[in-house]
Each structure stands twice: as structure tokens, then as C-alpha cells.
């Protein structure tokens, strides 16, 4: 979404433009938190970083 605001637009005009847009009601909660893995994080990092040796 892009809104072009010129220097001569009033605050009320900008608010009117913003009211015309639908708010995003999607939740991002499902992306927060820990990953559910059965491996230890430290062991995984050691394995990944040691792949070229």
C-alpha cells in the first residue's frame, strides 16, 4: 500500500485517505515463539557451522 502525501495536504485530508483503506485483520501471533524441534539448539549450531570442516 502506498499513500502519496503532498506538502499542501492538511492533516484532515490525510486522515480521510487513511480511513479509505481496509485494516489488515490478520494476526501474526502464529509466527511468534519458539520453534518446536526435537534437537538441541547448541548442537544444531555446531553442526551447521562446522559443515565446511
N, C-alpha and C positions, 0 to 999 in steps of 0.2 A: 504494500500500500504506500502510495506517495502522495503527499499533500504539498502543493506549492503555495507558499505564503509570501506575498509581496510586502514591501516596506510600508505601503499605504493601507494595508488591511487593518481593520480595527480588531480588538480582542473579541468583540461580539461576532464579527464575521467569521473569525477562525473557529469559535465555539460552534457556530451553526454548521460549518463544514464538518467538524468532528462528530456532531450529532447524526449526520447522514450516514456514517459508517457503522456497520454492524460490529458489535463487540465480539471478540473471539471467546467462546464459552468452553473451549476445550481445556481440559486440565492437564497439567504437566506432572502431577503427583506420581504417576506411574513410572516416571523416569528418575525419580529421586530415591536415594537409599543405597544400600549395599547390593552388590551382585551376589546372587545365590550360586556359589560354586562349591564343589567338594574338595578343592585344593587349597593349600596354604598360600597366601599372597606372597610371602617372602620366598618360598621355594619356587613359585612361578616366576618371579622377577629374576632370580638367579639363573633359572633355566633359559629364559628369553635372552638375557644379557650375555650369556655365555655361549650362545649358539655359533659364534664365529670362531671360538677356540676349539 
